[in-house]
Amino acid sequence: MGVKGKLIASLEVKSEGHSVRDIFHVNTHHIPGISPSKINHFEIHEGQIIKVGSIISWKYNEDEKEKIVKEVIEAFDHQKISVTVKVIGGDLLELYNYFTIITSSEAQWTTWTFVYEKKTEDTPKPLPFMGVVLDLTKDIDAHPLKK
């Protein structure tokens, strides 16, 4: 059994967090155009973008390397403006036994929470991946499509 961890980062956004959430979870197909240096491709494999049980994948750049993450939407809470996805494939699962991503928005804050289990004690924390999602959040917040 690996070492369990939780990494949380909150980012203040200029627009309300709802706008950032709308791009991430309603107009997701726009993200590769908004932040092409971070996201190369987005695909819905099953279901719809904001429906529980839907399976989606992303190709993203981390440390100048293209990586992929495949995830299933586990929960969506309209009241708390929160989405929980479980990683079911891709590069993250090479380092972690499981990896869950929770995105939430409150007023002018967008919060990312990663819950994971490292495969070994020497496995690094997912700080580079957190950097990708925070930079992506900044790009989306600055993009005029959000309005």
DSSP file (Angstrom, degrees, kcal/mol; ACC not computed):
  #  RESIDUE AA STRUCTURE BP1 BP2  ACC     N-H-->O    O-->H-N    N-H-->O    O-->H-N    TCO  KAPPA ALPHA  PHI   PSI    X-CA   Y-CA   Z-CA
    1    1 A M              0   0    0      0, 0.0   118,-0.1     0, 0.0     3,-0.1   0.000 360.0 360.0 360.0 133.1    0.0    0.0    0.0
    2    2 A G        -     0   0    0      1,-0.1     2,-0.5   118,-0.1   117,-0.2  -0.125 360.0 -80.6 -83.9-179.0    1.4    3.4   -1.0
    3    3 A V        -     0   0    0    115,-0.2   115,-3.0   117,-0.1     2,-0.2  -0.732  44.5-138.0 -86.7 125.3    1.5    6.7    0.8
    4    4 A K  E     +A  117   0A   0     -2,-0.5     2,-0.3   113,-0.3   113,-0.3  -0.545  27.6 176.6 -83.5 148.9   -1.8    8.6    0.6
    5    5 A G  E     -A  116   0A   0    111,-2.9   111,-2.4    -2,-0.2     2,-0.4  -0.971  23.8-156.0-149.0 163.2   -1.8   12.3   -0.1
    6    6 A K  E     -A  115   0A   0     -2,-0.3     2,-0.4   109,-0.2   109,-0.2  -0.984   9.7-171.0-142.6 130.3   -4.0   15.4   -0.6
    7    7 A L  E     -A  114   0A   0    107,-2.5   107,-3.0    -2,-0.4     2,-0.4  -0.990   7.1-175.4-125.7 126.4   -2.9   18.5   -2.4
    8    8 A I  E     +A  113   0A   0     -2,-0.4     2,-0.4   105,-0.2   105,-0.2  -0.975   6.5 172.9-126.6 134.0   -5.1   21.6   -2.4
    9    9 A A  E     -A  112   0A   0    103,-2.5   103,-3.1    -2,-0.4     2,-0.4  -0.995  11.1-162.8-139.7 135.0   -4.6   24.9   -4.2
   10   10 A S  E     -A  111   0A   0     -2,-0.4     2,-0.4   101,-0.2   101,-0.2  -0.936   5.4-164.4-116.6 141.5   -7.0   27.9   -4.5
   11   11 A L  E     -A  110   0A   0     99,-2.9    99,-2.5    -2,-0.4     2,-0.3  -0.988  18.6-130.4-128.6 127.1   -6.6   30.6   -7.1
   12   12 A E  E     -A  109   0A   0     -2,-0.4     2,-0.3    97,-0.2    97,-0.2  -0.607  27.4-158.8 -74.7 132.1   -8.3   33.9   -7.0
   13   13 A V        -     0   0    0     95,-2.6     4,-0.1    -2,-0.3   125,-0.1  -0.869  20.8-136.6-114.8 148.5  -10.0   34.7  -10.3
   14   14 A K  S    S+     0   0    0     -2,-0.3     2,-0.2     2,-0.1    -1,-0.1   0.897  94.3  49.7 -70.7 -40.4  -11.0   38.1  -11.6
   15   15 A S  S    S-     0   0    0      1,-0.2    -2,-0.2   126,-0.1     5,-0.1  -0.477 113.3 -78.8 -86.6 168.6  -14.3   36.9  -12.9
   16   16 A E    >>  -     0   0    0     -2,-0.2     3,-1.5     1,-0.1     4,-0.9  -0.375  42.5-112.9 -64.9 150.3  -16.5   34.9  -10.6
   17   17 A G  H 3> S+     0   0    0     90,-3.6     4,-2.5     1,-0.3     5,-0.2   0.751 113.0  71.2 -55.6 -25.9  -15.6   31.3  -10.2
   18   18 A H  H 3> S+     0   0    0     89,-0.3     4,-2.5     1,-0.2    -1,-0.3   0.891  95.0  52.8 -58.7 -40.0  -18.8   30.3  -12.0
   19   19 A S  H <> S+     0   0    0     -3,-1.5     4,-1.6     2,-0.2    -1,-0.2   0.910 109.9  46.7 -64.9 -42.7  -17.4   31.7  -15.3
   20   20 A V  H  X S+     0   0    0     -4,-0.9     4,-2.3     1,-0.2    -1,-0.2   0.923 112.5  51.1 -63.4 -44.1  -14.2   29.6  -15.0
   21   21 A R  H  X S+     0   0    0     -4,-2.5     4,-2.7     1,-0.2     5,-0.3   0.880 104.7  57.4 -60.6 -39.5  -16.3   26.5  -14.1
   22   22 A D  H  X>S+     0   0    0     -4,-2.5     5,-2.4     1,-0.2     4,-2.2   0.891 108.7  45.6 -61.0 -39.7  -18.6   27.1  -17.1
   23   23 A I  H  <5S+     0   0    0     -4,-1.6     7,-0.2     3,-0.2     8,-0.2   0.940 115.9  46.6 -67.2 -46.3  -15.5   26.9  -19.4
   24   24 A F  H  <5S+     0   0    0     -4,-2.3    -2,-0.2     1,-0.2    -1,-0.2   0.858 129.8  20.0 -63.4 -36.3  -14.2   23.8  -17.7
   25   25 A H  H  <5S+     0   0    0     -4,-2.7    -2,-0.2    -5,-0.2    -3,-0.2   0.496 134.4  26.9-121.8  -4.2  -17.4   21.9  -17.6
   26   26 A V  T  <5S+     0   0    0     -4,-2.2     3,-0.2    -5,-0.3    -3,-0.2   0.651 130.1  30.1-121.6 -45.1  -19.8   23.3  -20.2
   27   27 A N  S > <S+     0   0    0     -5,-2.4     3,-2.2     1,-0.2     4,-0.3  -0.197  75.1 138.4-108.7  39.5  -17.7   24.8  -22.9
   28   28 A T  G >   +     0   0    0      1,-0.3     3,-2.0     2,-0.2    -1,-0.2   0.804  59.5  70.9 -57.5 -33.4  -14.8   22.4  -22.5
   29   29 A H  G 3  S+     0   0    0      1,-0.3    -1,-0.3    -3,-0.2     4,-0.3   0.680  92.7  60.0 -60.6 -16.4  -14.3   22.0  -26.2
   30   30 A H  G X> S+     0   0    0     -3,-2.2     4,-1.7    -7,-0.2     3,-0.9   0.657  81.0  86.8 -82.8 -16.6  -13.0   25.6  -26.2
   31   31 A I  H <> S+     0   0    0     -3,-2.0     4,-2.8    -4,-0.3     8,-0.2   0.879  81.5  55.5 -59.4 -44.4  -10.1   24.9  -23.8
   32   32 A P  H 34 S+     0   0    0      0, 0.0    -1,-0.3     0, 0.0     7,-0.2   0.856 112.7  45.3 -58.0 -30.6   -7.5   23.7  -26.4
   33   33 A G  H <4 S+     0   0    0     -3,-0.9    -2,-0.2    -4,-0.3    -3,-0.1   0.795 114.1  48.4 -78.3 -29.6   -8.1   27.0  -28.3
   34   34 A I  H  < S+     0   0    0     -4,-1.7    -3,-0.2    -3,-0.2    -1,-0.1   0.870 131.6  15.1 -76.0 -38.9   -7.9   29.1  -25.0
   35   35 A S    >X  +     0   0    0     -4,-2.8     4,-2.7    -5,-0.2     3,-1.7  -0.491  68.5 160.0-137.7  64.5   -4.7   27.4  -23.7
   36   36 A P  T 34 S+     0   0    0      0, 0.0    -1,-0.1     0, 0.0    -3,-0.1   0.727  74.1  62.5 -65.0 -21.3   -3.0   25.5  -26.6
   37   37 A S  T 34 S+     0   0    0      1,-0.1     3,-0.1    -3,-0.1    -2,-0.0   0.692 117.8  28.3 -75.4 -15.8    0.4   25.5  -24.8
   38   38 A K  T <4 S+     0   0    0     -3,-1.7    23,-2.4     1,-0.3     2,-0.5   0.764 123.5  41.9-110.2 -39.5   -1.2   23.4  -22.0
   39   39 A I  E  <  +B   60   0A   0     -4,-2.7    -1,-0.3    21,-0.2    21,-0.3  -0.955  50.9 171.6-119.0 121.2   -4.1   21.5  -23.6
   40   40 A N  E     +     0   0A   0     19,-2.8     2,-0.3    -2,-0.5    20,-0.2   0.753  68.3   5.2 -93.9 -29.6   -3.6   19.8  -27.0
   41   41 A H  E     -B   59   0A   0     18,-1.3    18,-2.4     2,-0.0     2,-0.4  -0.995  50.8-167.0-160.1 145.0   -6.8   17.7  -27.2
   42   42 A F  E     +B   58   0A   0     -2,-0.3     2,-0.4    16,-0.2    16,-0.2  -0.998  16.2 177.8-135.8 137.0  -10.1   17.1  -25.4
   43   43 A E  E     -B   57   0A   0     14,-2.3    14,-2.4    -2,-0.4     2,-0.6  -0.998  25.5-144.4-144.7 138.3  -12.4   14.2  -26.1
   44   44 A I  E     +B   56   0A   0     -2,-0.4    12,-0.2    12,-0.2     3,-0.1  -0.907  18.9 177.3 -97.4 119.5  -15.7   12.8  -24.7
   45   45 A H  E     +     0   0A   0     10,-2.9     2,-0.3    -2,-0.6    11,-0.2   0.834  69.2   6.8 -90.1 -38.3  -15.6    9.0  -25.0
   46   46 A E  E    S-B   55   0A   0      9,-1.6     9,-1.7     2,-0.1    -1,-0.3  -0.997 113.6  -7.4-145.4 142.2  -19.0    8.3  -23.3
   47   47 A G  S    S-     0   0    0     -2,-0.3     2,-0.3     7,-0.2     6,-0.1  -0.407  91.2 -51.0  81.5-151.1  -21.8   10.5  -22.1
   48   48 A Q    >   -     0   0    0     -2,-0.1     3,-1.5     3,-0.1     6,-0.2  -0.843  53.2 -98.8-128.3 162.9  -21.9   14.3  -22.0
   49   49 A I  T 3  S+     0   0    0     -2,-0.3   -23,-0.1     1,-0.3   -22,-0.1   0.809 116.7  29.5 -57.4 -38.5  -19.4   16.8  -20.5
   50   50 A I  T 3  S+     0   0    0    -24,-0.1     2,-0.4     2,-0.1    -1,-0.3   0.091  94.7 109.5-113.7  25.3  -21.2   17.5  -17.2
   51   51 A K  S X  S-     0   0    0     -3,-1.5     3,-2.0    24,-0.0    22,-0.3  -0.850  73.7-111.0-105.6 134.8  -23.0   14.2  -16.6
   52   52 A V  T 3  S+     0   0    0     -2,-0.4    22,-0.2     1,-0.3     3,-0.1  -0.381 105.6  28.8 -59.2 135.4  -22.0   11.7  -13.9
   53   53 A G  T 3  S+     0   0    0     20,-3.2    -1,-0.3     1,-0.3    21,-0.1   0.217  86.7 135.4  95.1 -13.1  -20.6    8.6  -15.5
   54   54 A S    <   -     0   0    0     -3,-2.0    19,-2.4    -6,-0.2     2,-0.5  -0.391  46.3-143.3 -68.3 145.7  -19.2   10.4  -18.6
   55   55 A I  E     +BC  46  72A   0     -9,-1.7   -10,-2.9    17,-0.2    -9,-1.6  -0.955  26.0 168.6-115.3 127.2  -15.7    9.4  -19.6
   56   56 A I  E     -BC  44  71A   0     15,-2.6    15,-3.1    -2,-0.5     2,-0.3  -0.900  15.9-156.1-133.1 159.4  -13.4   12.1  -21.0
   57   57 A S  E     -BC  43  70A   0    -14,-2.4   -14,-2.3    -2,-0.3     2,-0.3  -0.973   2.3-162.3-138.1 156.8   -9.7   12.4  -21.9
   58   58 A W  E     -BC  42  69A   0     11,-2.4    11,-2.1    -2,-0.3     2,-0.5  -0.980  12.2-150.5-133.2 142.6   -7.2   15.3  -22.2
   59   59 A K  E     +BC  41  68A   0    -18,-2.4   -19,-2.8    -2,-0.3   -18,-1.3  -0.987  34.4 170.1-108.9 126.0   -3.8   15.5  -23.8
   60   60 A Y  E     -BC  39  67A   0      7,-2.5     7,-3.4    -2,-0.5     2,-0.5  -0.877  33.9-116.5-134.8 163.0   -1.8   18.1  -21.9
   61   61 A N  E     + C   0  66A   0    -23,-2.4     2,-0.4    -2,-0.3     5,-0.2  -0.898  30.8 171.7-105.1 127.5    1.7   19.4  -21.7
   62   62 A E  E >  S- C   0  65A   0      3,-2.5     3,-1.2    -2,-0.5    67,-0.1  -0.981  75.3 -11.3-135.6 121.9    3.7   19.0  -18.5
   63   63 A D  T 3  S-     0   0    0     -2,-0.4    -1,-0.1     1,-0.3     3,-0.1   0.895 128.5 -57.5  53.3  43.2    7.4   19.9  -18.3
   64   64 A E  T 3  S+     0   0    0      1,-0.2     2,-0.4     0, 0.0    -1,-0.3   0.672 116.2 112.6  64.1  20.9    7.4   20.2  -22.2
   65   65 A K  E <   -C   62   0A   0     -3,-1.2    -3,-2.5     0, 0.0     2,-0.4  -0.975  69.7-121.8-122.4 137.4    6.1   16.6  -22.6
   66   66 A E  E     +C   61   0A   0     -2,-0.4     2,-0.3    -5,-0.2    -5,-0.2  -0.631  39.2 174.1 -77.3 131.8    2.7   15.6  -23.9
   67   67 A K  E     -C   60   0A   0     -7,-3.4    -7,-2.5    -2,-0.4     2,-0.4  -0.847  19.1-139.9-131.7 167.6    0.8   13.5  -21.4
   68   68 A I  E     -C   59   0A   0     -2,-0.3    23,-2.1    -9,-0.2    24,-0.5  -0.970  10.1-171.1-132.3 146.8   -2.7   12.1  -21.3
   69   69 A V  E     -CD  58  90A   0    -11,-2.1   -11,-2.4    -2,-0.4     2,-0.4  -0.996   4.6-165.7-135.4 132.4   -5.3   11.7  -18.6
   70   70 A K  E     +CD  57  89A   0     19,-2.6    18,-3.0    -2,-0.4    19,-1.5  -0.970  19.7 174.0-117.2 133.0   -8.6    9.8  -18.9
   71   71 A E  E     -CD  56  87A   0    -15,-3.1   -15,-2.6    -2,-0.4     2,-0.4  -0.943  28.1-141.1-142.2 156.9  -11.2   10.4  -16.3
   72   72 A V  E     -CD  55  86A   0     14,-2.4    14,-2.5    -2,-0.3     2,-0.6  -0.964  30.1-119.7-117.2 136.3  -14.8    9.5  -15.3
   73   73 A I  E     + D   0  85A   0    -19,-2.4   -20,-3.2    -2,-0.4    12,-0.3  -0.657  33.7 175.3 -77.2 118.0  -17.1   12.1  -13.8
   74   74 A E  E     +     0   0A   0     10,-2.6     2,-0.3    -2,-0.6    11,-0.2   0.803  60.5   3.7 -93.3 -34.6  -18.1   10.8  -10.3
   75   75 A A  E     - D   0  84A   0      9,-1.8     9,-2.7   -24,-0.1     2,-0.4  -0.998  48.3-169.0-155.0 147.4  -20.1   13.7   -8.9
   76   76 A F  E     - D   0  83A   0     -2,-0.3     2,-0.6     7,-0.2     7,-0.2  -0.964   9.0-167.4-138.6 121.7  -21.4   17.1   -9.8
   77   77 A D  E  >> - D   0  82A   0      5,-3.1     5,-1.9    -2,-0.4     4,-1.0  -0.914   7.1-172.9-114.9 106.7  -22.8   19.4   -7.1
   78   78 A H  T  45S+     0   0    0     -2,-0.6    -1,-0.2     3,-0.2     5,-0.0   0.857  86.7  53.6 -65.1 -35.4  -24.7   22.4   -8.5
   79   79 A Q  T  45S+     0   0    0      1,-0.2    -1,-0.2     2,-0.1    -2,-0.0   0.939 119.6  30.9 -65.6 -48.3  -25.1   23.9   -5.0
   80   80 A K  T  45S-     0   0    0      2,-0.1    25,-0.6    26,-0.0    -1,-0.2   0.477 103.7-127.8 -89.6  -2.7  -21.4   23.8   -4.1
   81   81 A I  T  <5 +     0   0    0     -4,-1.0    24,-1.7     1,-0.2     2,-0.4   0.971  60.6 144.5  51.0  59.9  -20.3   24.3   -7.7
   82   82 A S  E   < -DE  77 104A   0     -5,-1.9    -5,-3.1    22,-0.2     2,-0.4  -0.982  36.4-167.6-134.6 139.2  -18.1   21.2   -7.5
   83   83 A V  E     -DE  76 103A   0     20,-2.6    20,-2.6    -2,-0.4     2,-0.5  -0.995   6.0-162.5-127.1 133.3  -17.1   18.5   -9.9
   84   84 A T  E     -DE  75 102A   0     -9,-2.7   -10,-2.6    -2,-0.4    -9,-1.8  -0.970  10.7-179.2-117.1 126.9  -15.3   15.3   -8.8
   85   85 A V  E     -DE  73 101A   0     16,-2.9    16,-2.8    -2,-0.5     2,-0.5  -0.959  17.6-145.5-125.2 145.5  -13.5   13.1  -11.4
   86   86 A K  E     -DE  72 100A   0    -14,-2.5   -14,-2.4    -2,-0.4     2,-0.4  -0.931  21.7-126.6-108.6 128.9  -11.6    9.9  -10.9
   87   87 A V  E     +D   71   0A   0     12,-3.0    12,-0.4    -2,-0.5   -16,-0.3  -0.615  32.6 170.8 -74.8 126.9   -8.6    9.3  -13.1
   88   88 A I  E     +     0   0A   0    -18,-3.0     2,-0.3    -2,-0.4   -17,-0.2   0.402  60.6   4.7-118.3  -1.5   -9.1    5.9  -14.9
   89   89 A G  E    S+D   70   0A   0    -19,-1.5   -19,-2.6   -21,-0.0    -1,-0.3  -0.982  82.8  61.0-170.6 165.6   -6.2    6.0  -17.3
   90   90 A G  E >  S-D   69   0A   0     -2,-0.3     3,-0.8   -21,-0.2     4,-0.2  -0.536  91.0 -35.1 106.8-170.8   -3.1    7.9  -18.6
   91   91 A D  T >> S+     0   0    0    -23,-2.1     3,-1.7     1,-0.2     4,-0.5   0.790 121.9  64.3 -63.7 -34.1    0.2    9.1  -17.2
   92   92 A L  H >> S+     0   0    0    -24,-0.5     4,-1.9     1,-0.3     3,-1.3   0.858  96.1  59.4 -60.6 -34.1   -0.9    9.9  -13.7
   93   93 A L  H <4 S+     0   0    0     -3,-0.8    -1,-0.3     1,-0.3    -2,-0.2   0.547  90.8  69.7 -76.7  -4.3   -1.7    6.2  -13.0
   94   94 A E  H <4 S+     0   0    0     -3,-1.7    -1,-0.3    -4,-0.2    -2,-0.2   0.777 114.7  26.5 -74.5 -26.6    1.9    5.3  -13.8
   95   95 A L  H << S+     0   0    0     -3,-1.3    24,-2.4    -4,-0.5    25,-0.4   0.670 122.4  51.0-105.6 -23.6    2.9    7.1  -10.5
   96   96 A Y  E  <  - F   0 118A   0     -4,-1.9    22,-0.2    22,-0.2    -1,-0.1  -0.928  62.3-144.8-126.1 141.8   -0.3    6.8   -8.4
   97   97 A N  E    S-     0   0A   0     20,-2.8     2,-0.3    -2,-0.4    21,-0.1   0.870  93.8  -1.1 -68.6 -37.6   -2.5    3.8   -7.5
   98   98 A Y  E     - F   0 117A   0     19,-0.7    19,-1.7    -6,-0.1     2,-0.3  -0.981  64.8-168.0-148.7 157.3   -5.5    6.2   -7.6
   99   99 A F  E     - F   0 116A   0    -12,-0.4   -12,-3.0    -2,-0.3     2,-0.4  -0.933   3.4-174.3-152.1 120.4   -6.0    9.8   -8.4
  100  100 A T  E     -EF  86 115A   0     15,-3.0    15,-2.5    -2,-0.3     2,-0.5  -0.952   8.4-157.8-119.2 138.1   -9.1   11.9   -7.8
  101  101 A I  E     -EF  85 114A   0    -16,-2.8   -16,-2.9    -2,-0.4     2,-0.5  -0.965   6.2-171.5-118.8 127.6   -9.5   15.6   -8.9
  102  102 A I  E     -EF  84 113A   0     11,-2.7    11,-2.4    -2,-0.5     2,-0.5  -0.980   1.7-171.1-119.7 124.9  -12.1   17.9   -7.3
  103  103 A T  E     +EF  83 112A   0    -20,-2.6   -20,-2.6    -2,-0.5     2,-0.3  -0.956  11.8 171.2-113.4 131.3  -12.7   21.3   -8.8
  104  104 A S  E     -EF  82 111A   0      7,-2.4     7,-3.1    -2,-0.5     2,-0.4  -0.979  18.4-153.5-139.6 155.7  -14.9   23.8   -6.9
  105  105 A S  E     + F   0 110A   0    -24,-1.7     2,-0.4   -25,-0.6     5,-0.2  -0.990  13.5 172.8-130.2 135.1  -15.7   27.5   -7.3
  106  106 A E  E >   - F   0 109A   0      3,-2.6     3,-2.0    -2,-0.4     2,-0.1  -0.938  63.3 -53.4-144.5 118.9  -16.8   29.9   -4.6
  107  107 A A  T 3  S-     0   0    0     -2,-0.4   -90,-3.6     1,-0.3   -89,-0.3  -0.321 125.5 -13.7  50.7-117.3  -17.2   33.6   -5.2
  108  108 A Q  T 3  S+     0   0    0    -92,-0.2   -95,-2.6   -91,-0.1     2,-0.4  -0.050 119.7  92.5-105.2  32.4  -13.9   34.7   -6.8
  109  109 A W  E <   -AF  12 106A   0     -3,-2.0    -3,-2.6   -97,-0.2     2,-0.5  -0.985  51.4-165.0-127.7 135.5  -11.9   31.5   -5.9
  110  110 A T  E     -AF  11 105A   0    -99,-2.5   -99,-2.9    -2,-0.4     2,-0.4  -0.985  17.0-162.5-114.1 128.5  -11.4   28.4   -7.9
  111  111 A T  E     -AF  10 104A   0     -7,-3.1    -7,-2.4    -2,-0.5     2,-0.4  -0.930   8.4-163.4-118.4 135.0  -10.0   25.5   -5.8
  112  112 A W  E     -AF   9 103A   0   -103,-3.1  -103,-2.5    -2,-0.4     2,-0.4  -0.961   7.4-173.1-113.9 131.0   -8.3   22.3   -7.0
  113  113 A T  E     -AF   8 102A   0    -11,-2.4   -11,-2.7    -2,-0.4     2,-0.5  -0.994   5.0-165.9-126.4 127.1   -8.0   19.3   -4.8
  114  114 A F  E     -AF   7 101A   0   -107,-3.0  -107,-2.5    -2,-0.4     2,-0.5  -0.958   2.6-172.3-110.5 127.4   -6.0   16.2   -5.7
  115  115 A V  E     +AF   6 100A   0    -15,-2.5   -15,-3.0    -2,-0.5     2,-0.3  -0.987  26.1 148.8-117.5 125.6   -6.5   13.0   -3.6
  116  116 A Y  E     -AF   5  99A   0   -111,-2.4  -111,-2.9    -2,-0.5     2,-0.4  -0.926  43.8-133.5-151.3 167.8   -4.1   10.3   -4.5
  117  117 A E  E     -AF   4  98A   0    -19,-1.7   -20,-2.8    -2,-0.3   -19,-0.7  -0.977  28.0-134.8-131.0 120.1   -2.1    7.3   -3.4
  118  118 A K  E     - F   0  96A   0   -115,-3.0   -22,-0.2    -2,-0.4  -115,-0.2  -0.399   9.0-136.5 -69.1 146.8    1.6    7.1   -4.4
  119  119 A K  S    S+     0   0    0    -24,-2.4     2,-0.3  -117,-0.2    -1,-0.1   0.838  89.2  10.9 -72.6 -32.2    2.8    3.8   -5.7
  120  120 A T  S >  S-     0   0    0    -25,-0.4     3,-1.1  -117,-0.1  -117,-0.1  -0.929  79.5-110.9-138.4 164.0    6.0    4.1   -3.7
  121  121 A E  T 3  S+     0   0    0     -2,-0.3    -1,-0.1     1,-0.2    -3,-0.0   0.804 117.2  58.3 -63.6 -28.1    7.2    6.5   -0.9
  122  122 A D  T 3  S+     0   0    0      2,-0.1    -1,-0.2    -4,-0.0    -3,-0.0   0.581  77.1 113.5 -80.2 -10.0    9.7    8.0   -3.4
  123  123 A T  S <  S-     0   0    0     -3,-1.1    -5,-0.1   -28,-0.1  -120,-0.0  -0.429  71.2-120.9 -62.3 131.0    7.0    9.0   -5.9
  124  124 A P        -     0   0    0      0, 0.0    -1,-0.1     0, 0.0    -2,-0.1  -0.293  26.5 -97.3 -71.9 159.0    6.9   12.8   -6.0
  125  125 A K        -     0   0    0      1,-0.1     2,-1.7    -7,-0.0  -118,-0.0  -0.388  43.4-104.2 -65.5 154.6    3.8   14.8   -5.1
  126  126 A P  S  > S+     0   0    0      0, 0.0     4,-2.0     0, 0.0     5,-0.2  -0.167  74.2 135.0 -80.4  47.4    1.8   15.9   -8.2
  127  127 A L  H  >  +     0   0    0     -2,-1.7     4,-2.4     1,-0.2     5,-0.1   0.887  67.0  53.6 -65.3 -40.6    3.1   19.5   -8.1
  128  128 A P  H  > S+     0   0    0      0, 0.0     4,-1.7     0, 0.0    -1,-0.2   0.913 110.5  47.7 -61.6 -39.1    3.9   19.7  -11.9
  129  129 A F  H  > S+     0   0    0      2,-0.2     4,-2.1     1,-0.2    -2,-0.2   0.893 110.0  52.5 -67.5 -38.3    0.3   18.6  -12.7
  130  130 A M  H  X S+     0   0    0     -4,-2.0     4,-2.4     1,-0.2     5,-0.2   0.900 106.5  54.5 -61.7 -39.3   -1.1   21.1  -10.2
  131  131 A G  H  X S+     0   0    0     -4,-2.4     4,-2.5     1,-0.2    -1,-0.2   0.890 106.3  52.2 -59.9 -39.6    1.0   23.8  -12.0
  132  132 A V  H  X S+     0   0    0     -4,-1.7     4,-2.5     1,-0.2    -2,-0.2   0.946 111.7  44.3 -62.1 -49.2   -0.7   22.8  -15.3
  133  133 A V  H  X S+     0   0    0     -4,-2.1     4,-2.1     2,-0.2    -2,-0.2   0.854 114.1  49.9 -69.7 -32.4   -4.2   23.1  -13.9
  134  134 A L  H  X S+     0   0    0     -4,-2.4     4,-2.1     2,-0.2    -1,-0.2   0.923 112.7  46.5 -69.6 -42.8   -3.4   26.4  -12.1
  135  135 A D  H  X S+     0   0    0     -4,-2.5     4,-2.3    -5,-0.2    -2,-0.2   0.902 112.7  51.1 -63.5 -39.5   -1.9   27.9  -15.3
  136  136 A L  H  X S+     0   0    0     -4,-2.5     4,-2.5    -5,-0.2    -2,-0.2   0.901 107.6  52.5 -62.8 -41.5   -4.9   26.6  -17.3
  137  137 A T  H  X S+     0   0    0     -4,-2.1     4,-2.5     1,-0.2    -1,-0.2   0.902 109.1  50.1 -61.0 -41.9   -7.2   28.3  -14.8
  138  138 A K  H  X S+     0   0    0     -4,-2.1     4,-1.8     2,-0.2    -2,-0.2   0.915 110.1  50.1 -62.7 -43.4   -5.4   31.6  -15.2
  139  139 A D  H  X S+     0   0    0     -4,-2.3     4,-0.7     1,-0.2    -2,-0.2   0.921 112.7  46.6 -61.8 -43.6   -5.6   31.3  -19.0
  140  140 A I  H >< S+     0   0    0     -4,-2.5     3,-0.9     1,-0.2     6,-0.3   0.905 110.1  53.2 -65.7 -41.6   -9.3   30.6  -18.8
  141  141 A D  H 3< S+     0   0    0     -4,-2.5    -1,-0.2     1,-0.2    -2,-0.2   0.843 111.8  46.2 -62.5 -32.9   -9.9   33.5  -16.4
  142  142 A A  H 3< S+     0   0    0     -4,-1.8    -1,-0.2    -5,-0.2    -2,-0.2   0.562  91.9 102.2 -86.0  -8.7   -8.2   35.9  -18.7
  143  143 A H    X<  -     0   0    0     -3,-0.9     3,-1.2    -4,-0.7     4,-0.2  -0.581  68.9-139.8 -84.4 137.5  -10.0   34.7  -21.8
  144  144 A P  G >  S+     0   0    0      0, 0.0     3,-1.4     0, 0.0    -1,-0.1   0.679  92.8  76.5 -68.5 -17.8  -12.9   36.8  -23.2
  145  145 A L  G 3  S+     0   0    0      1,-0.3    -5,-0.1     2,-0.1    -3,-0.0   0.783  80.2  72.3 -62.4 -26.3  -15.1   33.7  -24.0
  146  146 A K  G <         0   0    0     -3,-1.2    -1,-0.3    -6,-0.3  -124,-0.1   0.703 360.0 360.0 -64.5 -19.6  -15.9   33.4  -20.3
  147  147 A K    <         0   0    0     -3,-1.4    -1,-0.3    -4,-0.2    -2,-0.1   0.471 360.0 360.0 -85.8 360.0  -18.2   36.4  -20.4
